Structure formats: C-alpha cells, structure tokens
Amino acid sequence: MTTSTQSRVSIPLFTLPIVTERIGPLPGLVKKDELADYREVLWQDYMDNFYGTAHEGKKTLEFAKINFAQ
C-alpha cells in the first residue's frame, strides 16, 4: 500500500504452467451450490485461443464460457 510517507515496491513475477495443465475458476471463487461460469481448459488451448484471436478486452475468455441455455 502506498502512503504519503512510504512508496510501494512492485515486483513482477511471470510463471507459465506446462501446456497440459488444466486451468479454470478457483474453487474458492465459485459460491457453494452454484455452477462456475467458465469451464476448465488446457493451458495450451487457452494460449492458442488468446494468440489466435483479436484482443478485445475479456472476449478471449468467451471460448471457455459455459452456456447454460442449451
């Protein structure tokens, strides 16, 4: 936290999972007895989609969105 007497130090940390790692919503962020809005996907599939489509904000997540209306 930055205050009037102390400055903040930010340290970037970059890590990448292995390409076969499954990524998805953190269980603690999905409320009890509710369904997640996004499905788990392979990291490689996410990266292929991310770099293979035009970047328009969070639209790169749409491929993992769960459509409950089906």
N, C-alpha and C positions, 0 to 999 in steps of 0.2 A: 504494500500500500504506500502510495506517495503522500507525504505530508508537507507542511510548509517548512519543516526543518530536516526532512530526510528525503532523499531521492530513491526511486525504485530501480532495481537492477533486474533486467530480464535476460534469461539465458535460454536461447532456443535449443531444443532437443529434437532431433529428427531420427525416427526409427521406422523401419518398414517390416511388416510381418512377412513370413515366407509366402510364396504365391499360392500355396494350397491351404493357407489359413482361412478359416471361416470368420467373417466379421458380421456384426449385427448390433441391434439395440442392447444396451447394458440391461441386464435383468432388473437392477435396482431402479431403472427409469421407467419400466413398464409397471403401471399400477396393478396391485393384486386383483385377480379375477378379470383383467382386461387383456385384450389382444394387442400385440405390437402393431405399429403402422407400417413397419418395414420388415422384410424377411432377411434371414441370414444369406449372405452371398460369399463366394470365394473372393479373396483379395484380388486375385488376377482378373476375375470378371469385372470387379469394380473399377480397377485401373484401366482395363480395356475400354469400358464404357466411358470413363472420365476423359480419357485422352482421345477417344474416337468420336465424341460429340462436341458440338459447340458449347462453350461455357456460358451459361445464362443463370448465374446465381445457383440456387439449390436444385435446378432442374436435372442435374447429373444424378440425383438420388431417385428420380422417378422410376427408373428401371427396377428398383427394389421395392417400390411401394406396393403394399398389399391392397387389392381391390376387393372389398367385402361385398360389393353389389352383385357379383357374379353368381 
